[in-house]
Amino acid sequence: MIIPFERLERETLEQVIREWLMRQGEDWGVEEGSLESAIERARQALSDGRLVLYWDATEENLTLADPRTVPSDDEQESYE
């Protein structure tokens, strides 16, 4: 299920982004650059629609995802 990132408290969203970035590693420049700049880039990607906040009910996990990779059934179940 896609959840509007604006619905999360700033601190909660930052923690979700931080955990996602740690799993992504150097793909987002965490190894070379600062974590804070990577968090800001991820936040901008959410704003631009290049990433979405995604609740995976199977994994019971809130994470970030490329909107093109979110299963179509879940796209239909967008949070309102």
C-alpha positions as a printed Julia matrix, in Angstrom:
80×3 Matrix{Float64}:
  0.0    0.0     0.0
  1.34   3.43   -0.91
  1.14   5.93    1.95
  1.48   9.68    1.4
  4.8   10.59    3.0
  3.31  13.89    4.15
  1.16  11.97    6.64
  4.18  10.92    8.7
  5.71  13.06   11.4
  9.03  14.53   10.23
 11.04  12.46   12.73
  9.26   9.24   11.78
  9.81   9.84    8.08
 13.48  10.59    8.71
 13.87   7.3    10.59
 12.21   5.36    7.76
 14.49   7.08    5.25
 17.56   6.47    7.43
 16.82   2.74    7.73
 16.16   2.48    3.99
 19.42   4.28    3.2
 21.39   1.93    5.43
 20.04  -1.0     3.41
 20.87   0.79    0.14
 24.46   1.59    1.13
 26.61   3.37   -1.38
 23.85   3.55   -4.03
 22.74   6.76   -2.31
 26.21   8.02   -1.45
 26.05   7.05    2.22
 29.58   5.65    2.03
 31.14   8.69    0.34
 28.97  11.54    1.57
 27.12  12.48    4.68
 24.05  10.61    5.82
 22.24  13.94    6.19
 22.74  14.81    2.51
 21.55  11.33    1.5
 18.44  11.79    3.67
 17.74  15.11    1.95
 18.15  13.55   -1.51
 15.73  10.76   -0.56
 13.25  13.29    0.84
 13.47  15.22   -2.46
 12.91  11.99   -4.41
  9.72  11.45   -2.37
  8.58  15.0    -3.16
  9.34  14.52   -6.86
  7.56  11.15   -7.01
 10.74   9.23   -7.87
 10.21   7.29   -4.61
  7.06   6.39   -2.68
  6.46   5.41    0.92
  5.34   1.81    0.77
  3.81  -0.49    3.39
  4.61  -4.1     2.51
  1.92  -6.1     4.32
  3.68  -9.39    3.63
  6.93  -8.23    5.23
  5.13  -5.9     7.68
  7.62  -3.23    6.74
  7.36   0.48    5.92
  9.98   1.43    3.38
 10.73   3.52    0.31
 10.28   2.1    -3.16
 10.51   3.04   -6.8
  6.86   3.56   -7.8
  7.47   1.45  -10.92
  8.31  -1.58   -8.76
  5.31  -1.44   -6.42
  2.99  -4.36   -7.17
 -0.05  -3.25   -9.15
 -2.49  -4.7    -6.59
 -0.96  -2.43   -3.97
 -1.14   0.6    -6.23
 -4.9    0.13   -6.23
 -4.87   0.16   -2.42
 -3.31   3.61   -2.01
 -3.89   5.11    1.41
 -6.56   7.78    1.31
